[in-house]
Amino acid sequence: MKASDLLVKCLENEGVKYIFGIPGEENLDILNSLLDSHIQFITTRHEQGAAFMANVYGRLTGKAGVCLSTLGPGATNLVTGIADANLDRAPLVAITGQTSLDRMHKESHQYMNTVDVFRPVTKWNTLVHTPEIVPEVVRKAFKIAQMEKPGTTHIDIPEDVAKADILGQPIPRKEEFHVPHPTIETLKIAARMISDARYPIILAGNGVLRARAAEALTSFAIKLDIPVATTFMGKGAIPDDCPLSLLAIGLQDNDHISCGFDQADLIISVGYDLVEYHPHNWNPFKTKRVLHIDTTPSEVDAYYNVDLEVIGKITETLNHLSRMTRIKEPRHIISLLRNSVMQECKTMSEDRSFPVKPQKIVCDIRQVLGPDDILISDVGAHKLWVSRIYPVYKPNTCIISNGFASMGIALPGAIAAKLAYPERQVIAITGDGGFLMNSQELETALRLGISFVLLIVNDNSYGVIKAKQINTFGRAAFVDFTNPDFVKYAESFGAKGYYVKSGSELKTILYDALKQQCPTVIDCPVEYKENIILTKKISQHIPYAK
């Protein structure tokens, strides 16, 4: 068979269902081989969209998403989505076509050293310089992409290698990723640390979701009466209707939840990753005792100098500590912190002002989506509001990019979410700036025949930057722009569009949009001044007590 046929057989061996990408001259043989495979190739309208789709698909399923491009500009267009997946800890395998081996030693049309370009944004990558190594390269790429901490890998395949004849077979997948068991000695020390703490608080990160440890974390928190704050990407690690949930931390240094961290004498970080929220924001004086619970050792950081690491299966660690820890006195719940955020959401849900306030938008989305439905958030001011006041009840039902935090992810992410979970409702929320970065993927969604709601919060500017400029300098700089008619734009693709014309009709529009059998786009004017209030709000310290 040709090496391209063997490559496809190896991808089938890895359980790949979809490949997202754009055809090119240097990946012709790979595309031809895919015609005889059950793998569905999804032609996107930009390589960045393909990378974002593979990114969100990998994050939702735990199986590496796959994207494909040609060489040169096709490959560089993948970079942002690949970098985003790498820091968001989403498993992804990128495959790029490449010029033939006999042109790599000299200046050549569209040639660049793609392996060197991709190396800083991947866990591992390589050039396939001979067809014999295809099975090993593919198996290694998927193994490294999917093992903790997951991220991206990259395979660069020259066109002459893809054409070459080869005898070979995929390497069978035998190994399960071995996660070590926590040691008894370490568990005893950890249990004593928790018992001795007067005001412990749990910081739960995205690693809890990847480890499928949300149920264990909730049981641990309830048994020991310890409040839990999540990172933006850790939302869903504990149901937000649990009284111990403090929702998400990460907005700014002096947000409500940060006040609880000010008072805590022990931070129990579970599945926490420094890329999600830097520890200098909650440990500015480097004085907090920190208990690190994860499947991998902690990163070295001056503000995250942990007192003890418990490395091993997160669920097993938490279950052991639940049994081993003795509470010397009843814990105090930071109820005032939780209530301050929940009250804000409750109050704004009845707001009827126009343009619509972002709090109202987030509350209406929560009311129309079920607990298993999925919200995809783009990056912008709306991301801060979603993170702050959108309650989440199940893991992986609120997808926020906050490692690399790339704008433009929402629309491609919604497509990936519907492919992964076609039975669930999906809403993607994006700013007008982020939407136009990958709006062309509306055509991809229509061609695939999938339906979801894309809600555009429209303020004719890069709103969160504008708010920070005004708060810092008293004036804005270079952030305003004009927009097309988003409804007519959506309809030109064949999608359905809605205008929001009053603060009272958004919820009704959302319900109607979710009933449609095609992608729908909602143009919702937003009150940008709320962002100014959000970014400069300084909360008073709220006592850590009932």
Buried (B, 14 or more C-beta within 10 A) or exposed (E): BBBBBBBBBBBBBBEBBBBBBBBBEBBBBBBBBBEEBEBEBBBBBBBBBBBBBBBBBBBBBBBBBBBBBBBBEBBBBBBBBBBBBBBBBBBBBBBBBBBBBEBBEEEBEBBBEBBEBBBEBBBBBBBBBEBBBBBBBBBBBBBBBBBBBBBBBBBBBBBBBBBBEBEBEBBEEEEEEEBEEBEEEBBEEBBBBBBEBEBBBBBBBBBBBBBEBBBBBBBBBBBBBBBBBBBBBBBBBBBBEBEBBBBBBBBBEBBBBBBBBBBBBBBBBBBBBBBBBEBBBBBBEEEBBBBBBBBBEBEEBEBBEBBBBBBBBBBBBBBBBBEBBEEEEEBBBBBBBBBBBBEBBEEBBEBEEBBBBBBBBBBBBBEBBEEEBBBBBBBBBBBBBBBBBBBBBBBBBBBBBBBBBBBBBBBBBBBBBBBBBEEBBBBBBBBBBBBBBBBBBBBBBBBBEBBBBBBBBBBBBBBBBBBBBBBEEEEBEEBEEEBEEBBEBBEEBEBBBBEBEEBBBBBEBBEBBBEBEBBBBBBBBBBBBBBBEBBBEEBEEBEBEE
